[in-house]
């Protein structure tokens, strides 16, 4: 890492590679997180019986309340050792948990971000920023940063997520137009996906998202399409204000041509389209989020007899999360309206965070931090069950990832605790829980360990 400087960030001009060259044979990828190593220790842990272990990766935002060996975490030398010597920007604390040996490793990375993707081919890792002018890749084995790169074009910033192609040779980085523009047409704020060489991060191609402020993109199983969740907002609101909403949407783009093949806007300007789980054209689900201010939150709760309740620690000061559905889309039926999926008790559907698709059981699973629950949906639409995670000790669930053993999935609490559940029947496996502290996070990923 010591050889990587922000003054030498990769300039990434488009290359001559054609889309069909890199798309051949690409399909759904293995997503994950990775981080640099520092401050290692071990937790009491019982190794699973599975033949395959997982390394879990969790980025934590609240470095301001973390400390290491008497120092604030942000200035602790052991945690800063992987940062460029000339870096003075925002950092994020990452935690790596190993099922293989129970080790916990932590370090700061030079980025403001919340989701990392990895590929076992290499292996490699990529971390997109949230609304900043750089992102990076690093080696998940050595945990050293390899490349720090810019979005393509001065008017673009990191949009939060990325994804590797199935063969691990190429990376899709989601980029959005800079925030702050209010009186514009939607097409003026459309984002882009840059197709990059996985090793150098050089730009090989650019694909338009056909949506405002894209955030997360999923390659579909057919290897021919990418589904994109587009926030639709064009600003970062101050506390007590609502986002300026222009056009929230779900789009599907044909990779070989960049052609828009499906787009659904809405359901209205009150809901951002934030995260997606997309597997096939007829298996696309998106987490919608409705954000209000403190007054909105008090007004909503005042109309409900919920007894005493605690503050919503998953919402930032001045904000409140209001009920919003998971929306199911069928891109093979472009005229059909998406299905808004809400539980009977709408309080459970506040602050949807992470979402995944389980192809083995044709289920979609989403975390809802504010209500301490998971909601399981049928792949074709409809709610199958609600799982109250606080009943087995997991509060504010946010990150979720399929386990590489093929039989389980993992859910992590915003502040602490990672629990493993069986796929299909959703039974917790308490002996596999890891009770580490993450210092507030959004997403989780898992990478197989030998």
C-alpha positions as CSV (number, residue, x, y, z in Angstrom):
1,X,0.0,0.0,0.0
2,X,2.9,2.3,0.7
3,X,3.5,2.7,-3.1
4,X,-0.1,3.9,-3.8
5,X,-0.7,7.6,-3.7
6,X,-3.7,9.7,-4.4
7,X,-1.5,11.9,-6.5
8,X,-1.1,8.9,-8.9
9,X,-4.6,7.8,-9.2
10,X,-5.2,5.8,-12.4
11,X,-6.5,7.8,-15.3
12,X,-8.9,5.5,-17.0
13,X,-9.6,6.3,-20.7
14,X,-12.0,4.0,-22.6
15,X,-10.3,1.1,-24.3
16,X,-11.2,-0.7,-27.5
17,X,-12.7,-3.8,-25.9
18,X,-16.2,-4.5,-27.3
19,X,-19.0,-5.4,-24.9
20,X,-19.6,-8.8,-26.5
21,X,-15.9,-9.7,-25.9
22,X,-16.1,-9.5,-22.1
23,X,-19.7,-10.6,-21.8
24,X,-19.3,-14.0,-23.3
25,X,-20.2,-16.6,-20.7
26,X,-20.7,-14.1,-17.9
27,X,-23.5,-14.8,-15.4
28,X,-24.4,-14.1,-11.8
29,X,-21.3,-13.4,-9.8
30,X,-20.2,-14.1,-6.3
31,X,-20.4,-10.8,-4.4
32,X,-18.4,-10.1,-1.2
33,X,-16.4,-7.8,0.9
34,X,-12.8,-7.6,1.9
35,X,-10.5,-5.5,4.1
36,X,-7.0,-4.9,5.2
37,X,-5.6,-6.5,8.3
38,X,-4.7,-4.8,11.5
39,X,-5.4,-5.2,15.2
40,X,-6.0,-8.9,14.9
41,X,-7.5,-10.9,17.7
42,X,-9.6,-14.1,18.2
43,X,-13.1,-14.6,19.5
44,X,-14.4,-17.8,21.1
45,X,-15.7,-19.7,18.1
46,X,-16.9,-23.1,17.2
47,X,-16.0,-24.0,13.6
48,X,-18.9,-25.2,11.5
49,X,-19.1,-28.8,10.3
50,X,-19.3,-27.6,6.7
51,X,-16.4,-28.4,4.4
52,X,-16.2,-24.8,3.5
53,X,-15.7,-21.8,5.8
54,X,-16.4,-18.1,5.1
55,X,-14.6,-14.9,5.7
56,X,-17.1,-12.1,6.4
57,X,-16.4,-8.5,5.6
58,X,-18.2,-5.6,7.3
59,X,-17.4,-1.9,6.7
60,X,-18.2,0.3,9.8
61,X,-19.0,4.0,9.7
62,X,-18.5,5.1,13.3
63,X,-14.8,5.4,13.5
64,X,-15.4,8.5,15.7
65,X,-16.4,6.2,18.6
66,X,-13.9,3.5,18.1
67,X,-10.5,3.4,19.8
68,X,-7.3,1.2,19.6
69,X,-4.6,1.0,22.2
70,X,-5.6,4.3,23.8
71,X,-5.8,6.2,20.6
72,X,-8.9,7.2,18.7
73,X,-9.2,4.7,15.9
74,X,-8.9,7.3,13.1
75,X,-5.3,8.2,14.3
76,X,-4.2,4.7,15.6
77,X,-1.0,3.8,13.7
78,X,-1.8,0.1,13.5
79,X,-5.2,0.8,11.9
80,X,-3.8,3.4,9.5
81,X,-0.8,1.4,8.2
82,X,-2.5,0.6,4.9
83,X,-3.4,4.3,4.1
84,X,-1.4,6.3,1.6
85,X,1.0,8.6,3.3
86,X,-0.5,11.7,1.7
87,X,-4.1,10.8,2.4
88,X,-6.1,13.1,4.7
89,X,-9.7,12.3,3.6
90,X,-12.5,10.2,5.0
91,X,-11.8,6.7,6.2
92,X,-14.0,3.6,6.9
93,X,-13.2,0.9,9.4
94,X,-13.5,-2.6,8.1
95,X,-13.8,-5.8,10.1
96,X,-12.9,-9.2,8.7
97,X,-14.2,-12.3,10.5
98,X,-12.9,-15.7,9.8
99,X,-14.9,-18.8,10.4
100,X,-11.9,-21.0,9.7
101,X,-10.0,-19.9,12.8
102,X,-12.2,-17.3,14.5
103,X,-9.8,-14.4,13.9
104,X,-11.0,-10.8,13.8
105,X,-8.9,-8.2,11.8
106,X,-9.6,-4.5,11.5
107,X,-8.2,-1.6,9.5
108,X,-9.0,1.8,8.1
109,X,-9.3,2.2,4.3
110,X,-9.0,5.5,2.4
111,X,-12.6,5.8,1.4
112,X,-16.1,6.7,2.4
113,X,-18.1,3.7,1.4
114,X,-20.5,0.9,2.5
115,X,-20.2,-2.0,0.1
116,X,-17.3,-4.0,-1.3
117,X,-17.4,-6.7,-3.9
118,X,-14.9,-9.6,-4.3
119,X,-14.2,-12.4,-6.7
120,X,-12.5,-15.6,-6.0
121,X,-10.8,-15.4,-9.4
122,X,-7.5,-13.8,-8.5
123,X,-8.7,-13.2,-5.8
124,X,-9.5,-9.5,-6.0
125,X,-11.6,-7.0,-4.2
126,X,-13.2,-3.6,-5.2
127,X,-14.6,-0.9,-3.1
128,X,-16.8,1.8,-4.6
129,X,-17.2,5.1,-2.7
130,X,-20.4,6.8,-1.7
131,X,-20.5,10.1,-3.5
132,X,-16.7,10.6,-3.6
133,X,-14.3,11.1,-6.5
134,X,-12.3,7.9,-6.1
135,X,-12.5,4.2,-5.4
136,X,-10.1,1.4,-5.0
137,X,-9.2,-2.2,-5.4
138,X,-7.1,-4.4,-3.1
139,X,-5.9,-7.9,-2.7
140,X,-8.0,-9.8,-0.2
141,X,-5.2,-12.2,0.5
142,X,-2.4,-9.7,1.3
143,X,-5.0,-7.0,2.3
144,X,-3.0,-4.3,0.6
145,X,-4.5,-1.6,-1.7
146,X,-3.6,-2.2,-5.3
147,X,-5.1,0.7,-7.3
148,X,-6.9,3.9,-6.5
149,X,-8.9,5.1,-9.5
150,X,-11.3,7.9,-10.4
151,X,-14.8,7.7,-11.9
152,X,-14.8,8.4,-15.7
153,X,-15.5,12.1,-16.1
154,X,-15.2,15.0,-13.8
155,X,-19.0,15.2,-13.4
156,X,-19.2,11.7,-12.0
157,X,-18.7,10.3,-8.5
158,X,-18.8,6.8,-6.9
159,X,-22.3,5.5,-6.5
160,X,-21.8,2.9,-3.8
161,X,-21.6,-0.6,-5.4
162,X,-19.8,-2.6,-8.0
163,X,-19.8,-6.2,-9.3
164,X,-17.3,-8.5,-11.0
165,X,-18.2,-10.6,-14.0
166,X,-18.4,-14.4,-13.3
167,X,-15.0,-15.1,-14.7
168,X,-13.4,-12.3,-12.5
169,X,-11.8,-10.6,-15.4
170,X,-13.9,-7.5,-15.5
171,X,-15.5,-5.2,-13.1
172,X,-18.7,-3.1,-13.3
173,X,-18.5,0.1,-11.3
174,X,-21.6,2.1,-10.7
175,X,-21.1,5.9,-11.1
176,X,-23.6,8.7,-10.6
177,X,-23.7,12.4,-11.5
178,X,-22.5,14.8,-8.8
179,X,-25.2,15.8,-6.4
180,X,-26.6,19.3,-5.9
181,X,-28.4,19.9,-9.2
182,X,-32.1,20.5,-8.6
183,X,-33.6,22.2,-11.7
184,X,-32.6,19.7,-14.3
185,X,-34.2,17.1,-16.6
186,X,-33.9,13.4,-15.5
187,X,-31.7,12.6,-18.5
188,X,-29.3,15.3,-17.4
189,X,-28.7,13.2,-14.2
190,X,-28.5,9.7,-15.7
191,X,-25.6,7.7,-14.3
192,X,-23.2,5.2,-15.9
193,X,-21.6,1.8,-15.4
194,X,-17.9,1.7,-16.3
195,X,-16.7,-1.7,-17.4
196,X,-13.1,-2.0,-16.1
197,X,-10.2,-4.3,-16.3
198,X,-10.4,-6.1,-12.9
199,X,-6.6,-5.8,-12.3
200,X,-5.8,-2.3,-13.5
201,X,-9.2,-0.7,-13.2
202,X,-8.7,0.8,-16.6
203,X,-12.0,1.7,-18.3
204,X,-12.8,-0.6,-21.2
205,X,-16.4,0.5,-21.9
206,X,-19.2,2.7,-20.6
207,X,-22.8,1.8,-20.3
208,X,-25.6,4.3,-19.5
209,X,-27.9,3.4,-16.6
210,X,-30.9,5.3,-18.0
211,X,-31.7,6.3,-14.5
212,X,-31.0,9.1,-12.0
213,X,-28.4,8.6,-9.3
214,X,-27.8,4.8,-9.7
215,X,-26.6,2.9,-6.7
216,X,-26.6,-0.9,-7.0
217,X,-26.4,-3.1,-10.1
218,X,-26.8,-6.8,-10.5
219,X,-25.7,-8.9,-13.5
220,X,-28.4,-11.3,-14.4
221,X,-28.0,-15.1,-14.8
222,X,-28.2,-14.9,-18.6
223,X,-25.0,-12.8,-18.7
224,X,-26.7,-10.4,-21.1
225,X,-28.4,-7.9,-18.9
226,X,-27.7,-5.8,-15.9
227,X,-30.5,-4.5,-13.5
228,X,-29.9,-1.2,-11.8
229,X,-31.5,0.5,-8.8
230,X,-31.6,4.3,-9.4
231,X,-32.2,6.4,-6.3
232,X,-33.9,9.1,-8.3
233,X,-32.8,11.9,-5.8
234,X,-30.3,14.6,-6.8
235,X,-29.1,16.0,-3.4
236,X,-28.0,14.9,0.0
237,X,-30.5,16.6,2.3
238,X,-29.6,18.5,5.4
239,X,-31.1,17.1,8.7
240,X,-34.8,17.8,8.8
241,X,-35.1,18.1,5.0
242,X,-36.3,15.5,2.5
243,X,-34.3,14.4,-0.5
244,X,-35.1,16.3,-3.8
245,X,-36.7,13.5,-5.8
246,X,-36.4,13.7,-9.6
247,X,-37.1,10.2,-11.0
248,X,-36.6,7.0,-8.9
249,X,-36.5,4.0,-11.1
250,X,-35.5,0.4,-11.8
251,X,-33.8,-0.1,-15.2
252,X,-32.6,-3.1,-17.1
253,X,-29.9,-2.6,-19.8
254,X,-28.6,-5.0,-22.4
255,X,-24.9,-5.1,-21.9
256,X,-23.8,-5.8,-25.5
257,X,-25.6,-2.8,-26.9
258,X,-26.2,-0.5,-23.9
259,X,-29.9,-0.5,-25.0
260,X,-32.6,0.1,-22.3
261,X,-34.9,-2.9,-22.4
262,X,-37.0,-2.2,-19.3
263,X,-37.7,0.8,-17.0
264,X,-40.2,1.4,-14.3
265,X,-40.4,4.7,-12.5
266,X,-41.9,5.1,-9.1
267,X,-44.3,4.1,-7.6
268,X,-44.1,7.9,-6.8
269,X,-41.6,10.5,-5.8
270,X,-41.8,9.6,-2.2
271,X,-39.7,6.5,-2.5
272,X,-36.1,6.0,-3.5
273,X,-35.1,2.8,-5.3
274,X,-32.0,1.8,-3.4
275,X,-31.0,-1.9,-3.4
276,X,-31.8,-4.8,-5.6
277,X,-31.7,-8.6,-5.9
278,X,-31.9,-9.5,-9.5
279,X,-31.4,-13.0,-10.9
280,X,-33.5,-13.3,-14.1
281,X,-35.6,-10.9,-16.1
282,X,-38.7,-12.2,-14.2
283,X,-36.9,-12.3,-10.8
284,X,-36.0,-8.8,-9.9
285,X,-36.8,-7.3,-6.5
286,X,-35.9,-3.8,-5.1
287,X,-35.8,-2.3,-1.7
288,X,-37.7,1.0,-1.7
289,X,-36.9,3.6,1.0
290,X,-39.1,6.4,2.2
291,X,-37.2,9.0,4.2
292,X,-38.8,11.7,6.3
293,X,-37.9,14.1,9.0
294,X,-38.4,13.9,12.7
295,X,-41.9,15.3,12.5
296,X,-42.9,12.7,9.9
297,X,-41.6,9.9,12.2
298,X,-43.4,11.2,15.3
299,X,-46.6,11.7,13.3
300,X,-46.5,8.1,12.0
301,X,-45.8,6.6,15.4
302,X,-48.4,8.7,17.2
303,X,-51.2,7.1,15.2
304,X,-50.1,3.6,16.4
305,X,-50.5,2.0,19.8
306,X,-47.0,0.5,20.1
307,X,-46.4,1.1,23.8
308,X,-43.0,2.3,24.8
309,X,-40.3,2.1,22.1
310,X,-36.7,3.1,21.7
311,X,-35.2,5.6,19.3
312,X,-34.4,4.4,15.8
313,X,-30.7,4.1,15.9
314,X,-30.6,3.1,12.3
315,X,-31.7,6.6,11.2
316,X,-29.4,9.6,11.3
317,X,-30.2,12.6,13.4
318,X,-33.0,14.6,11.9
319,X,-34.3,11.7,9.8
320,X,-37.0,9.1,10.2
321,X,-37.6,6.0,8.1
322,X,-41.3,5.5,7.1
323,X,-42.9,2.3,5.7
324,X,-41.9,1.4,2.2
325,X,-42.4,-1.8,0.2
326,X,-40.1,-4.3,-1.5
327,X,-41.1,-4.1,-5.1
328,X,-41.1,-7.1,-7.5
329,X,-40.6,-6.6,-11.2
330,X,-41.0,-8.9,-14.2
331,X,-39.0,-7.4,-17.1
332,X,-40.5,-10.1,-19.5
333,X,-43.8,-8.3,-19.0
334,X,-43.0,-4.6,-19.7
335,X,-46.6,-3.5,-19.6
336,X,-47.3,-5.1,-16.2
337,X,-47.0,-2.9,-13.1
338,X,-44.5,-3.9,-10.4
339,X,-45.9,-5.5,-7.3
340,X,-45.6,-3.6,-4.1
341,X,-45.0,-6.1,-1.2
342,X,-45.9,-4.9,2.2
343,X,-46.6,-6.9,5.4
344,X,-49.9,-6.4,7.1
345,X,-48.2,-4.6,9.9
346,X,-46.5,-1.9,7.9
347,X,-44.3,-0.8,10.8
348,X,-42.2,-3.9,10.0
349,X,-41.3,-2.4,6.6
350,X,-39.3,0.6,7.7
351,X,-35.7,1.0,6.6
352,X,-35.2,-1.9,4.2
353,X,-31.5,-2.2,3.8
354,X,-29.8,-5.3,2.2
355,X,-31.6,-7.8,-0.1
356,X,-30.6,-11.0,-1.8
357,X,-32.0,-13.8,-4.0
358,X,-31.7,-17.4,-3.1
359,X,-32.0,-19.4,-6.4
360,X,-32.1,-22.7,-4.7
361,X,-35.4,-21.9,-2.9
362,X,-36.6,-19.2,-5.2
363,X,-36.8,-16.7,-2.4
364,X,-35.9,-13.1,-1.8
365,X,-34.7,-12.1,1.7
366,X,-34.5,-8.5,2.9
367,X,-33.3,-6.9,6.1
368,X,-35.3,-4.2,7.9
369,X,-33.2,-2.5,10.5
370,X,-35.7,-0.3,12.2
371,X,-38.1,-3.2,13.0
372,X,-35.4,-5.8,13.8
373,X,-36.6,-8.3,11.3
374,X,-36.1,-10.2,8.0
375,X,-38.9,-10.5,5.5
376,X,-38.8,-13.5,3.2
377,X,-40.6,-13.2,-0.2
378,X,-41.5,-15.8,-2.8
379,X,-39.4,-15.3,-5.9
380,X,-42.4,-14.6,-8.0
381,X,-43.9,-12.2,-5.4
382,X,-45.8,-12.4,-2.1
383,X,-44.6,-12.5,1.5
384,X,-43.8,-15.9,2.9
385,X,-42.8,-15.1,6.4
386,X,-41.4,-12.5,8.8
387,X,-38.4,-13.4,11.0
388,X,-38.0,-11.3,14.2
389,X,-34.2,-11.4,14.6
390,X,-34.3,-9.6,18.0
391,X,-35.8,-12.8,19.4
392,X,-32.5,-14.6,18.9
393,X,-30.4,-11.7,19.9
394,X,-29.8,-9.9,16.6
395,X,-30.8,-6.2,16.6
396,X,-30.9,-3.7,13.7
397,X,-30.1,-6.4,11.0
398,X,-28.5,-4.8,7.9
399,X,-25.9,-6.8,6.1
400,X,-26.9,-10.1,4.5
401,X,-25.0,-12.6,2.3
402,X,-25.3,-16.1,1.1
403,X,-22.8,-18.4,2.7
404,X,-20.3,-20.0,0.3
405,X,-21.2,-23.5,1.7
406,X,-24.4,-23.3,-0.4
407,X,-26.7,-24.2,2.6
408,X,-26.8,-21.1,4.8
409,X,-26.9,-17.3,4.8
410,X,-25.5,-14.8,7.2
411,X,-27.1,-11.6,8.7
412,X,-25.2,-9.0,10.6
413,X,-26.5,-6.4,13.1
414,X,-25.8,-2.8,12.4
415,X,-23.7,-2.4,15.6
416,X,-22.8,-6.0,16.4
417,X,-23.4,-9.7,16.0
418,X,-23.4,-12.0,13.0
419,X,-25.8,-14.9,12.8
420,X,-26.0,-17.8,10.4
421,X,-29.3,-19.2,9.3
422,X,-30.3,-22.2,7.2
423,X,-31.5,-21.4,3.7
424,X,-35.0,-22.5,3.0
425,X,-36.2,-23.0,6.6
426,X,-34.5,-19.9,8.0
427,X,-33.5,-21.6,11.3
428,X,-30.8,-19.8,13.2
429,X,-27.6,-21.8,14.0
430,X,-26.6,-20.3,17.3
431,X,-23.3,-22.1,17.6
432,X,-22.1,-20.4,14.5
433,X,-22.9,-16.9,15.7
434,X,-20.0,-14.5,16.0
435,X,-20.4,-11.7,18.5
436,X,-18.1,-9.0,17.1
437,X,-18.7,-5.3,17.1
438,X,-18.9,-3.6,13.7
439,X,-19.5,0.1,14.6
440,X,-22.6,0.6,12.4
441,X,-22.7,-0.9,8.9
442,X,-25.0,-1.4,5.9
443,X,-23.7,-4.4,4.0
444,X,-22.0,-7.7,4.5
445,X,-20.3,-10.1,2.1
446,X,-18.8,-13.5,2.4
447,X,-15.8,-15.1,0.6
448,X,-15.0,-18.8,0.8
449,X,-11.9,-19.8,2.7
450,X,-10.1,-23.1,2.1
